[in-house]
């Protein structure tokens, strides 16, 4: 065993003997809330287009429509008539009437939101927004919202049309998920900000379609909130994290399917100390079998199977371990299988008090079936404060992604679906303020590939995280911290499930 593991094991045993792991959860929560709310910087604001004449493109027109907005009092309407291929309009960020923005960079950062209402998403085969560098429109960064009748959001799935058509929705994008056309100024992984000359809207349609745009705005958090998840609270990983994260008062969280595994997982007394110290322990959803075992949810599992599992969770987690209701507001699924025989696992989770979950589940309120791969346009980079599939489909990257067996932290990318190492994804999150959710399994000398990392990898990451925290670019948090920052934020405003920040006294009204 590596000396780091021996040292962590000794510290862990000492903490168990003392009945307390290090860290001050109340102070950490207070400090992260005091960092403040995100700032929404306008990129496209219809209220600043009052009196503007229509802009006519190729089979697409953008026009100002009085009184048609949501947060904005007015809207900018894109219109396409009939079936069209490659309809587009290029709109300058016109200086007329934008007095308040003169001398202020109309820039877009690492994450931006499009607040939009579409008449009929089923008629949209392609829809993209391009941020252009010049009046030609040929040098730009394109964000694809619909491609080949698929979307990353669920809007093109006829099963959930009622959640989308004719409804105001907020669609989030990451700058790293744009595609470069021509030679625009750097952005994405190459630069935090981009100052667009204009916006180029493009669509392929199968019939008449209108899009009302309430606004496009850049989302600026004070720091990148980095959410740590320890899958299963595996003992060797828990030991290292409690020693190193606890001494720094960093937040972290973890899941358990049973709460009393023992062996390579924590025992009941250890879990109880963990909970008293303020670390999150939540249910790793699984179907409980007749013999008391567990298995991943299947599309043949019923709603009653899920409720039976949650009865187990309540009796073990809440009653025996003393887990707080706040910690149980987050969940994930064994083998990532958020399946059952119905079409709304999000609605089932809502019934048991869960407000946020790791993907992938069907969510009728958001309007997405994460398990229908024929529907989804998969994206690599998913902002954690408004996931593409809603808050029941939080995306978490693995620590071991893109690297070979027993790799060191700084070793290069060797292959895999996500195209980048964890170090690169962590660096991008901290440089843009986008945030990140990630998960660990084991931390072992000779880890089984590809589900665990070495102590050397862990300490390489720890040094990187130390540097980012010291520089004020990152804050290390747990799942209940993330919920408290957003959906369950105390005070006069909170983040609604559609991603907008609304007033507590009137959640129908967008605050900023």
C-alpha positions as CSV (number, residue, x, y, z in Angstrom):
1,X,0.0,0.0,0.0
2,X,1.3,3.5,-0.9
3,X,2.3,5.7,2.0
4,X,-0.6,8.1,1.1
5,X,-3.1,5.3,1.6
6,X,-1.5,4.4,5.0
7,X,-1.5,8.0,6.1
8,X,-5.2,8.4,5.0
9,X,-6.1,5.1,6.7
10,X,-4.6,6.3,10.0
11,X,-6.3,9.6,9.8
12,X,-9.6,7.9,9.0
13,X,-9.3,5.5,11.9
14,X,-8.5,8.4,14.2
15,X,-11.5,10.4,13.0
16,X,-13.8,7.3,13.6
17,X,-12.4,6.8,17.1
18,X,-13.0,10.5,17.8
19,X,-16.5,10.3,16.3
20,X,-15.8,13.2,13.9
21,X,-14.4,13.8,10.4
22,X,-12.8,17.2,9.7
23,X,-14.6,20.0,8.1
24,X,-17.2,22.7,9.0
25,X,-20.2,22.3,6.7
26,X,-22.1,25.3,8.1
27,X,-19.2,27.6,7.5
28,X,-18.6,26.2,4.0
29,X,-22.2,26.7,3.0
30,X,-22.2,30.2,4.3
31,X,-19.1,31.1,2.4
32,X,-20.3,29.7,-0.9
33,X,-23.6,31.5,-0.6
34,X,-21.8,34.7,0.2
35,X,-20.0,34.5,-3.2
36,X,-23.2,35.8,-4.7
37,X,-25.6,35.1,-7.5
38,X,-24.7,34.6,-11.2
39,X,-24.7,37.7,-13.4
40,X,-26.8,37.6,-16.6
41,X,-25.2,39.8,-19.3
42,X,-27.4,40.7,-22.2
43,X,-26.3,39.5,-25.6
44,X,-29.6,40.0,-27.5
45,X,-32.4,42.0,-25.7
46,X,-35.6,42.7,-27.7
47,X,-36.5,45.7,-25.6
48,X,-33.5,47.5,-27.2
49,X,-34.9,46.8,-30.7
50,X,-38.0,49.0,-30.3
51,X,-38.8,50.6,-33.6
52,X,-36.3,48.4,-35.6
53,X,-37.3,47.4,-39.1
54,X,-37.5,43.7,-40.0
55,X,-34.3,42.1,-41.1
56,X,-34.8,39.9,-44.2
57,X,-32.5,37.0,-44.9
58,X,-32.8,34.0,-47.1
59,X,-36.3,32.5,-46.6
60,X,-36.1,33.7,-42.9
61,X,-37.1,37.1,-41.4
62,X,-36.4,38.6,-38.0
63,X,-38.9,41.2,-36.8
64,X,-39.7,43.1,-33.7
65,X,-43.0,42.1,-32.1
66,X,-44.5,44.4,-29.4
67,X,-45.7,42.8,-26.2
68,X,-44.8,39.3,-27.2
69,X,-42.0,38.7,-24.7
70,X,-41.6,36.9,-21.4
71,X,-38.9,38.5,-19.2
72,X,-38.5,41.1,-21.9
73,X,-41.6,43.1,-22.7
74,X,-41.2,42.4,-26.4
75,X,-39.8,39.7,-28.6
76,X,-37.8,39.2,-31.8
77,X,-39.6,36.8,-34.1
78,X,-38.0,34.5,-36.6
79,X,-40.3,33.4,-39.3
80,X,-39.9,30.7,-41.9
81,X,-42.8,29.9,-44.3
82,X,-43.2,26.4,-45.6
83,X,-40.6,23.7,-46.1
84,X,-37.2,25.3,-46.4
85,X,-33.6,24.2,-46.6
86,X,-30.9,26.4,-45.3
87,X,-33.1,29.4,-44.4
88,X,-31.0,32.0,-42.5
89,X,-30.8,35.6,-41.4
90,X,-27.7,37.4,-40.2
91,X,-28.5,40.1,-37.6
92,X,-25.9,42.7,-36.5
93,X,-25.6,43.7,-32.9
94,X,-26.9,47.1,-34.0
95,X,-25.7,50.1,-31.9
96,X,-29.0,52.1,-32.5
97,X,-30.8,52.8,-29.2
98,X,-28.4,50.7,-27.2
99,X,-27.0,53.7,-25.3
100,X,-26.6,51.8,-22.0
101,X,-24.2,49.4,-23.7
102,X,-21.9,51.9,-25.4
103,X,-18.4,51.3,-24.1
104,X,-19.5,48.0,-22.5
105,X,-18.4,44.8,-24.3
106,X,-21.4,42.9,-25.6
107,X,-19.6,39.7,-25.1
108,X,-20.7,36.1,-24.5
109,X,-18.8,33.8,-22.1
110,X,-18.5,30.1,-21.4
111,X,-22.2,29.6,-21.0
112,X,-25.2,31.3,-22.4
113,X,-29.0,30.8,-22.4
114,X,-31.5,31.2,-25.2
115,X,-35.0,32.0,-24.0
116,X,-37.2,31.0,-26.9
117,X,-40.8,29.9,-27.8
118,X,-41.3,27.8,-31.0
119,X,-44.6,27.3,-32.6
120,X,-43.9,23.6,-33.6
121,X,-40.6,21.9,-32.9
122,X,-41.7,18.8,-34.9
123,X,-41.3,20.9,-38.1
124,X,-37.7,21.8,-37.3
125,X,-35.1,19.6,-38.8
126,X,-32.1,22.0,-38.2
127,X,-31.8,25.0,-35.9
128,X,-28.6,26.8,-35.0
129,X,-27.4,30.1,-33.7
130,X,-24.1,31.4,-35.0
131,X,-22.0,34.1,-33.3
132,X,-20.3,35.9,-36.1
133,X,-17.0,37.8,-36.3
134,X,-17.8,40.2,-39.2
135,X,-20.5,41.4,-41.6
136,X,-20.0,38.5,-44.0
137,X,-21.4,36.0,-41.4
138,X,-18.9,33.4,-42.8
139,X,-16.6,33.5,-39.8
140,X,-18.5,32.3,-36.8
141,X,-19.0,29.9,-33.9
142,X,-22.2,27.8,-34.5
143,X,-24.3,26.3,-31.7
144,X,-26.6,23.5,-33.0
145,X,-29.9,23.2,-31.1
146,X,-31.5,20.8,-33.5
147,X,-29.6,18.6,-36.0
148,X,-31.2,15.9,-38.3
149,X,-34.4,16.4,-36.3
150,X,-32.6,15.5,-33.0
151,X,-31.9,17.8,-30.1
152,X,-30.0,17.8,-26.9
153,X,-33.1,19.0,-25.0
154,X,-35.9,16.7,-26.0
155,X,-37.9,19.3,-27.9
156,X,-38.2,17.3,-31.1
157,X,-39.7,14.2,-29.5
158,X,-43.4,14.0,-30.3
159,X,-44.1,12.2,-27.0
160,X,-43.3,15.4,-25.1
161,X,-44.5,18.0,-27.6
162,X,-46.9,19.5,-25.0
163,X,-43.9,20.5,-22.9
164,X,-42.3,22.4,-25.8
165,X,-44.6,23.7,-28.5
166,X,-45.8,27.2,-27.8
167,X,-44.0,27.3,-24.5
168,X,-41.2,29.6,-23.3
169,X,-38.2,27.5,-22.7
170,X,-34.6,28.3,-21.7
171,X,-31.9,26.4,-23.6
172,X,-28.4,26.3,-22.2
173,X,-25.2,26.0,-24.2
174,X,-21.5,25.7,-23.5
175,X,-18.9,27.5,-25.5
176,X,-16.9,24.3,-25.9
177,X,-19.8,22.7,-27.8
178,X,-19.7,25.2,-30.6
179,X,-18.5,24.4,-34.1
180,X,-16.1,26.8,-35.9
181,X,-16.9,27.9,-39.4
182,X,-14.3,30.0,-41.3
183,X,-11.8,31.9,-39.1
184,X,-13.6,33.6,-36.3
185,X,-11.9,35.1,-33.2
186,X,-10.9,32.4,-30.6
187,X,-13.6,31.1,-28.2
188,X,-14.6,28.0,-26.3
189,X,-11.5,26.1,-25.0
190,X,-9.3,28.7,-26.5
191,X,-10.8,31.9,-24.9
192,X,-13.3,32.6,-22.2
193,X,-15.1,35.5,-24.0
194,X,-16.2,36.2,-27.6
195,X,-17.5,39.6,-28.8
196,X,-19.9,38.9,-31.7
197,X,-20.4,41.3,-34.6
198,X,-23.8,39.7,-35.0
199,X,-26.0,36.6,-34.8
200,X,-26.7,34.2,-37.6
201,X,-29.9,32.2,-37.2
202,X,-30.3,29.1,-39.5
203,X,-33.0,26.5,-39.9
204,X,-34.3,23.6,-42.1
205,X,-38.0,23.2,-41.8
206,X,-40.8,20.9,-43.0
207,X,-43.5,23.6,-42.7
208,X,-44.4,27.0,-41.3
209,X,-42.4,27.8,-38.1
210,X,-41.9,30.8,-35.9
211,X,-39.5,31.3,-33.0
212,X,-40.1,34.1,-30.5
213,X,-36.8,35.1,-28.8
214,X,-37.2,36.7,-25.5
215,X,-33.5,37.2,-25.0
216,X,-30.0,35.6,-25.2
217,X,-27.8,36.2,-22.2
218,X,-24.4,35.2,-21.0
219,X,-24.3,33.5,-17.6
220,X,-21.4,34.6,-15.3
221,X,-20.9,32.8,-12.0
222,X,-18.4,34.3,-9.5
223,X,-16.4,31.0,-9.5
224,X,-16.7,27.5,-11.0
225,X,-18.6,25.4,-8.5
226,X,-17.1,21.9,-8.7
227,X,-19.3,19.2,-7.3
228,X,-17.5,16.0,-6.1
229,X,-19.3,12.7,-5.9
230,X,-17.8,9.5,-4.4
231,X,-19.8,6.6,-6.0
232,X,-20.6,4.2,-3.2
233,X,-18.3,5.9,-0.6
234,X,-15.7,3.2,-1.4
235,X,-13.4,3.0,1.7
236,X,-10.0,3.8,0.2
237,X,-11.4,6.8,-1.8
238,X,-13.4,8.0,1.3
239,X,-10.3,7.9,3.4
240,X,-8.2,10.0,1.1
241,X,-11.0,12.5,0.4
242,X,-12.0,12.9,4.1
243,X,-8.3,13.5,5.0
244,X,-7.5,16.0,2.2
245,X,-10.9,17.6,1.4
246,X,-11.9,17.7,5.1
247,X,-8.7,19.5,6.1
248,X,-9.4,22.1,3.4
249,X,-13.1,22.3,4.3
250,X,-14.2,21.4,0.8
251,X,-17.6,19.9,0.2
252,X,-18.2,16.4,-1.2
253,X,-21.0,13.9,-1.5
254,X,-21.5,10.3,-2.2
255,X,-24.1,7.6,-2.9
256,X,-24.9,4.3,-1.4
257,X,-27.4,1.6,-2.4
258,X,-27.7,0.0,1.0
259,X,-26.1,2.1,3.6
260,X,-24.6,-0.8,5.5
261,X,-22.3,-2.7,3.1
262,X,-19.1,-2.8,5.2
263,X,-16.0,-4.4,3.7
264,X,-14.7,-2.0,1.0
265,X,-17.6,0.3,1.7
266,X,-18.3,2.2,4.9
267,X,-20.1,0.6,7.9
268,X,-23.2,2.0,9.6
269,X,-21.2,3.8,12.4
270,X,-18.8,5.3,9.9
271,X,-21.7,6.5,7.8
272,X,-23.3,8.0,10.9
273,X,-20.1,10.0,11.7
274,X,-19.9,11.1,8.0
275,X,-23.5,12.4,8.2
276,X,-22.9,14.2,11.5
277,X,-19.9,15.9,10.0
278,X,-22.2,17.4,7.3
279,X,-21.2,15.4,4.2
280,X,-23.9,14.3,1.8
281,X,-25.0,10.7,1.7
282,X,-27.8,10.0,-0.7
283,X,-29.6,7.0,-2.3
284,X,-28.0,5.2,-5.2
285,X,-31.3,4.2,-6.7
286,X,-31.6,0.5,-7.4
287,X,-34.4,-2.1,-7.5
288,X,-34.4,-4.2,-4.3
289,X,-34.8,-7.9,-5.2
290,X,-36.8,-10.5,-3.3
291,X,-33.7,-11.7,-1.5
292,X,-32.7,-8.2,-0.3
293,X,-30.1,-7.7,-3.0
294,X,-30.0,-4.9,-5.5
295,X,-30.0,-4.6,-9.3
296,X,-30.1,-1.8,-11.8
297,X,-33.6,-0.5,-12.8
298,X,-34.9,-2.0,-16.0
299,X,-37.6,-0.8,-18.5
300,X,-39.7,-3.6,-17.0
301,X,-39.4,-2.2,-13.5
302,X,-42.6,-0.6,-12.2
303,X,-43.3,2.6,-10.3
304,X,-44.1,0.3,-7.3
305,X,-40.6,-1.2,-7.5
306,X,-39.1,2.3,-7.3
307,X,-41.4,3.2,-4.3
308,X,-40.4,0.0,-2.6
309,X,-36.7,0.9,-3.0
310,X,-37.4,4.4,-1.6
311,X,-39.1,2.8,1.4
312,X,-35.8,1.0,2.0
313,X,-33.9,4.3,1.5
314,X,-36.1,6.1,4.0
315,X,-35.7,3.4,6.7
316,X,-32.0,3.1,6.3
317,X,-30.8,6.6,5.3
318,X,-33.2,8.8,7.2
319,X,-34.0,6.7,10.2
320,X,-30.9,4.7,10.8
321,X,-28.1,6.9,9.5
322,X,-29.7,10.2,10.2
323,X,-29.3,11.6,6.7
324,X,-30.8,15.0,6.3
325,X,-33.8,15.5,3.9
326,X,-31.6,18.0,2.1
327,X,-29.0,15.4,1.2
328,X,-31.8,13.1,-0.1
329,X,-32.9,15.8,-2.5
330,X,-30.2,14.4,-4.8
331,X,-30.1,10.9,-6.3
332,X,-28.5,8.8,-8.9
333,X,-29.1,5.3,-10.3
334,X,-27.1,2.0,-10.1
335,X,-25.4,1.5,-13.4
336,X,-26.9,4.9,-14.5
337,X,-30.1,3.1,-15.3
338,X,-32.9,5.5,-14.5
339,X,-35.4,3.2,-16.2
340,X,-38.9,2.0,-15.4
341,X,-42.0,1.0,-17.3
342,X,-43.3,4.6,-17.5
343,X,-42.4,7.8,-19.3
344,X,-41.7,10.1,-16.3
345,X,-39.0,9.0,-13.9
346,X,-38.5,12.7,-13.1
347,X,-42.1,12.8,-11.9
348,X,-41.5,9.7,-9.7
349,X,-38.4,11.3,-8.2
350,X,-40.3,14.5,-7.5
351,X,-42.9,12.4,-5.5
352,X,-40.2,11.2,-3.1
353,X,-38.7,14.6,-2.6
354,X,-35.8,14.5,-5.1
355,X,-35.1,17.8,-7.0
356,X,-31.9,16.9,-8.7
357,X,-30.5,13.6,-10.1
358,X,-27.6,12.3,-12.2
359,X,-28.7,11.3,-15.7
360,X,-30.3,9.5,-17.4
361,X,-34.1,9.5,-16.8
362,X,-37.3,10.4,-18.7
363,X,-38.7,13.7,-17.4
364,X,-42.1,14.7,-18.7
365,X,-42.1,18.1,-17.0
366,X,-38.8,19.1,-18.8
367,X,-39.9,17.1,-21.9
368,X,-37.1,14.6,-22.5
369,X,-36.6,10.8,-22.6
370,X,-32.9,10.4,-21.9
371,X,-33.0,6.7,-22.8
372,X,-34.3,7.3,-26.3
373,X,-31.0,7.6,-28.2
374,X,-32.8,7.9,-31.5
375,X,-34.1,11.3,-30.2
376,X,-31.0,12.9,-28.6
377,X,-28.3,15.0,-30.1
378,X,-25.6,14.3,-27.6
379,X,-23.3,17.1,-26.4
380,X,-19.9,16.8,-24.8
381,X,-19.9,19.8,-22.4
382,X,-23.0,20.2,-20.3
383,X,-23.3,23.2,-17.9
384,X,-24.2,22.0,-14.4
385,X,-26.5,24.9,-13.5
386,X,-28.9,24.2,-16.4
387,X,-28.3,20.7,-17.9
388,X,-29.6,20.1,-21.4
389,X,-32.0,17.4,-20.2
390,X,-33.1,19.3,-17.0
391,X,-32.1,19.0,-13.4
392,X,-33.0,15.3,-13.2
393,X,-30.4,14.7,-15.9
394,X,-27.3,16.2,-14.4
395,X,-24.2,15.2,-16.4
396,X,-21.1,14.1,-14.4
397,X,-17.8,13.3,-15.9
398,X,-15.5,10.5,-14.6
399,X,-12.1,11.2,-13.1
400,X,-10.6,8.4,-15.2
401,X,-12.0,9.6,-18.6
402,X,-9.7,9.5,-21.6
403,X,-6.7,8.0,-19.9
404,X,-5.1,4.5,-19.8
405,X,-4.6,2.2,-16.8
406,X,-2.7,3.7,-13.9
407,X,-2.3,7.0,-15.6
408,X,-0.9,10.0,-13.8
409,X,-3.1,13.2,-13.6
410,X,-1.2,15.1,-16.3
411,X,-0.9,12.2,-18.8
412,X,-2.3,12.9,-22.2
413,X,-5.6,11.8,-23.7
414,X,-5.5,8.2,-25.1
415,X,-9.1,7.7,-26.3
416,X,-12.7,7.5,-25.2
417,X,-16.1,9.0,-25.8
418,X,-15.6,12.4,-24.1
419,X,-12.6,13.5,-26.2
420,X,-10.7,15.1,-23.3
421,X,-9.0,14.1,-20.1
422,X,-10.5,15.1,-16.8
423,X,-7.7,17.6,-16.3
424,X,-8.7,19.3,-19.5
425,X,-12.4,19.4,-18.5
426,X,-11.6,20.7,-15.0
427,X,-9.3,23.4,-16.5
428,X,-12.0,24.5,-18.9
429,X,-14.6,24.7,-16.2
430,X,-12.4,26.8,-13.9
431,X,-11.3,29.1,-16.8
432,X,-14.8,29.8,-17.9
433,X,-16.7,29.6,-14.6
434,X,-19.0,27.0,-16.0
435,X,-18.7,24.6,-13.1
436,X,-18.3,20.8,-13.2
437,X,-19.9,17.7,-11.6
438,X,-17.6,14.7,-11.5
439,X,-17.4,11.3,-9.8
440,X,-14.7,9.0,-8.3
441,X,-14.8,5.3,-7.7
442,X,-11.7,3.8,-6.0
443,X,-8.2,5.3,-5.4
444,X,-5.9,2.4,-5.5
445,X,-2.3,1.5,-6.1
446,X,-3.1,-0.8,-9.0
447,X,-6.7,0.3,-9.9
448,X,-9.0,-1.8,-12.0
449,X,-9.4,-0.2,-15.3
450,X,-11.3,2.0,-16.1
451,X,-13.2,2.7,-12.9
452,X,-10.5,3.9,-10.5
453,X,-7.4,6.0,-10.3
454,X,-4.0,5.9,-8.5
455,X,-3.0,7.9,-5.4
456,X,-0.5,9.7,-7.6
457,X,-3.4,10.7,-9.9
458,X,-5.4,11.9,-6.9
459,X,-2.6,14.0,-5.5
460,X,-2.0,15.5,-8.9
461,X,-5.6,16.5,-9.1
462,X,-5.4,17.8,-5.5
463,X,-2.5,20.1,-6.4
464,X,-4.4,21.4,-9.5
465,X,-7.6,22.0,-7.4
466,X,-5.5,23.8,-4.7
467,X,-4.2,26.2,-7.3
468,X,-7.6,26.9,-8.8
469,X,-9.2,27.5,-5.4
470,X,-6.3,29.8,-4.3
471,X,-6.7,31.7,-7.6
472,X,-10.4,32.2,-6.9
473,X,-11.5,30.3,-9.9
474,X,-13.1,27.3,-8.2
475,X,-15.1,26.3,-5.1
476,X,-15.3,22.6,-4.2
477,X,-18.8,21.6,-3.1
478,X,-21.2,18.7,-2.5
479,X,-24.5,18.0,-4.1
480,X,-26.6,19.6,-1.3
481,X,-24.4,22.7,-1.7
482,X,-25.2,22.8,-5.4
483,X,-28.9,22.5,-4.7
484,X,-28.7,25.3,-2.1
485,X,-27.0,27.5,-4.6
486,X,-29.7,27.0,-7.2
487,X,-33.1,25.2,-6.8
488,X,-33.3,25.6,-3.0
489,X,-31.4,28.8,-2.6
490,X,-32.5,30.8,0.5
491,X,-33.5,34.4,0.1
492,X,-35.7,36.4,-2.2
493,X,-34.8,34.6,-5.5
494,X,-34.1,31.1,-6.5
495,X,-33.6,29.1,-9.7
496,X,-36.7,27.6,-11.2
497,X,-36.7,24.1,-12.8
498,X,-36.6,25.7,-16.3
499,X,-33.4,27.4,-15.4
500,X,-34.7,31.0,-14.9
501,X,-34.1,32.9,-11.7
502,X,-37.4,34.0,-10.2
503,X,-38.8,35.8,-7.2
504,X,-39.8,33.7,-4.2
505,X,-42.9,35.9,-3.6
506,X,-43.9,35.3,-7.2
507,X,-42.2,32.3,-8.9
508,X,-44.0,33.1,-12.2
509,X,-41.9,36.3,-12.6
510,X,-38.3,36.2,-13.8
511,X,-36.0,38.3,-11.5
512,X,-33.0,38.9,-13.6
